Amino acid sequence: MGFLRTLFWVAVTVVVVVFSIRNWVPVTINLFGDLQADVKLPVLLMIVFLIGFVPLYLWHYAWRWRERRRRTSELGAAVQPVVTPEPALYQPPTPGFGPAQAD
């Protein structure tokens, strides 16, 4: 299985490198006002990819972290035994309700 994963990533890397070499042309981006920027096309595509990928990756990482914390706290609560207090063997008499005491 590791061989197939490595083969897949090598193929993806080769495709990205060939695409980058064949499309290494400057692209003019119109920014606000009269400001323009000349950026190479593969660099622009990588920036756009990261703008879309990074926020979703951070959201997914935070969700996994929160679920892992919730699961461990539930597991910790389930493992702890329930402790019930032992009933008292001797109950002291309550004043006023016992037998009358002689003076």
PyMOL commands that set and color helices and strands:
alter all, ss='L'
color gray80, all
select helices_A, chain A and resi 2-22+41-79
alter helices_A, ss='H'
color red, helices_A
select strands_A, chain A and resi 26-30+36-40
alter strands_A, ss='S'
color yellow, strands_A
deselect
rebuild
show_as cartoon
